Every structure is written in structure tokens, then in C-alpha cells.
């Protein structure tokens, strides 16, 4: 049985989608980790009977606590799904090529610090883009900079609002993220 941990900062809709996708498979979403004690993702974890923890900035960046917790749970792959903190080098070193992220744009466009969620979608509208999409990538020491694993695109109209784009992006995320996670887990 492969085990994954999902890191979230907000709603956790991707975490729930991932948990549902793997219900009948040889993968367990063993842990949901949040840096936000008010994240709705923690409520989702309760409803799904998934263990969850909340971390604070000091323990995440200055201690080995999160590495020890993940190792104790025998986590095979770390999944970032709307997690807004930069992953510290000690966590990347402890899980080399075992941390992936999903970004709501076609990297390298609209990536980097502060480019998440509606900030991305507003920038896409402002720049009158005709397409956008998602990027799934390895995590390294910089925001949205790791090697790209997968991208999916969607077309935009001149009348799409940031909310319309968010809806299109969520559809792509829900369709593709679990499949890419599964591919990575079973390609070794």
C-alpha cells in the first residue's frame, strides 16, 4: 500500500478529490497537513476520516518535526494542493523527488511568490490570454520552479471572468491531478 500526504492551506477540494479517487486503489491518503488552523480542508479530513495536523511556521522552517511525522507515517509521496508556503530545504532533502505541486496556470507563466488562486486568474484576464491551464511539477527550493511533469490547457473567451477561469481550472485539476499522482506512485 502506497501512502501519500496532502499539504493544504485552504478549502481542500483537491485533497477530497484525491482521497475519493484512491478509495478503491492501493493508495492511502494517510495525512492532511495544513499551515492554516482555520482551513476548511481540516473539516474535510474529519468527514473523510483522514488524520490531519496543523503546523506552524517555526516548526515547519526551524525543526525536523514535519519530516519526523511524515517518516513515522511512512509517506511515499507529498502532494501540495493549494499549500502557500515555500517548502524548506530540509523537507526537500528528506523526500528527494517525492514532492509534487499543482499550479493553476501554464508555467513558467504566472508562477512565483504571490501567484496563486484568484491572483493568477485575474492576471490571466488582465493580459487577455486566450488559453490557460494547469501545471503539475516537482517541488524544489523556489516557488513554481521544479521540473514540469504535466500540463493541461483550456481555451478562454474574451468574456471569461476570473471566477469562470477558476471553474475551468478546477475541472482540469480534478481530472488530471489524481491520475498523475497514481502514475508517479507506481512508476518506481
N, C-alpha and C positions, 0 to 999 in steps of 0.2 A: 504494500500500500504506500503510495507516494503521499507526502504531506506538504501542504502549502500554507503560507501565512499571507494575509492581505493587509496592507497598510493603507489607512484612510484618514481623511481629515473632516469629511462632511457627511453627506447623505448615505453613502454606502450602497447605492443602487447597483454598481458594478460588482461589489462584493456579494450581494444577494444573487445576482445573475450567475456569477461564478459558482457559488455554492449549489444553486439549483442545477446547473449544467453537470456538475460532478456527482450528483446524488447516487446515480446507478453505475458509477465507474470506480476504478481502483485508485481514487484520489480523495483525500480528506482535506477539507478546509479546516485545519486544526486550530487556527488562531486568527483573530482580527485584532490589529494593533492600531490605536488611534492616538494622535497627539492633541485631540480636542475632546475633553470630557463631556461636552455637550453635543457631540456628533451623533446624528440620527443613526449612523452605522452601528453604534453600540446597542440601540434598541433592536435593530435588525438582527444582530448577533444573538440577542436573547431569544427572539422569536424563532430563530433557526437552531437554537441550542448549540451555538458555537461559542467556545471560550473566547473572551475578549479581555484586553488590557488597555489601560491608558498610560502613556508615557509623558514625562515632562522633558523640557528642553535640556536641563542639566544632566539628567540620567542618560538621555539619548546621545548627547555630544561628549560628555565628560567621563562616562563609565562604560564598563563592559556588560552592564545589566541586560540590555536587549539582546546582545549576542548570546549570553548565557541562557536566557529564556528560550530563544529560538533553537539553540542546540539541545536544550532539555526536551523540547517538543519534537526533535529530530526532523526539522523542516528541510525539505528538499529544494524549495523554490520560494523566493519572496516576490510578491506581486504588489506593485504600487498602483493604487486605483484612486486618484484624487488625493494623494498624500502630498502636502505642500511644503514639507521640509526637505532640504538637501540631505541626502544620505551621507553620513560621516564615513571617512576612510576606513575606520576600524570595522565597520559593518561590511563594507565592500570587500575588505581583505578576508574577513571570516567567511564570506559567501561569494567567492570569485565566480563570475559568470553564472550566478544563481539569483540575480535580482533584475526584474524587468519592470518597465513602466509603460503606461499608455498615455499618449498626449493627444489633445483634441484639435490637432492641425497636422498639416503635412510638413514635418520637419525637413530641412532646417528652418523653414519659415515659421514665424510666430512662436518661437521657443525661447527659453531662458527665464531668468528670475522674474516673477510677476506675471508671466504669461500662462494663465490657467483659466479654465471655465469661461465665464462670460467675457472676461478681458480679451481672450483670444477671439471669440465670436464677434465682439464689437470691432476689433481691429480688422477682421476679415471683411466686415460690411463697409467699414470706413474706406478700405482700399479697393472696394468694388471688385473683389475676387469673383471669378466665375466657377471656381471649384474649391473645395476644402476636403478635409478627411481626418483620418486618424493615423497615428504612428505608434507602433509598439517597438520599443528599443531596450537594449541593455542599459543598465544604470552604471554610470561612472561618477567621478568626483565633481562633475559640473551638471547644472540643470540641462536636461534635454539634449545631452551631447553624446550619449553612448551609441554604439553601432545599431543601425536600424535593422530590425528583424522582419517587419511587415508594415505595409501601408495600404489603406483602402480609401478610395475617393468617392465624393458625391458632388453632383452639379448644383450650382446655385443660380437663382434667378435674381434679377435686379430688384425684386421686391422682398426678398428674404430678410427677415429681421434677425437679430442675434438669437432670439428665442426659437425661431424657425430652424436656424442652424444648429442650435443645441439639440433640438429634437432629432435632426438628421444624424448628428454625430452620435447621440446615444444609441440609435439604431445600429450604426456601424460597430460601436463598441460592444454592444450586447451580442451581435452576430459573430464577431471575429475574435475578441479577447480570449474567451474560454478555449476556443479551438487552437489558438497559438500557444496558450499555456499547456494544453494537452500535448501538442507536438513537441514542445521543449522538454516536458517531463519524460516523455517516452522515447526521445531520440538518443539517449545515452545508453 
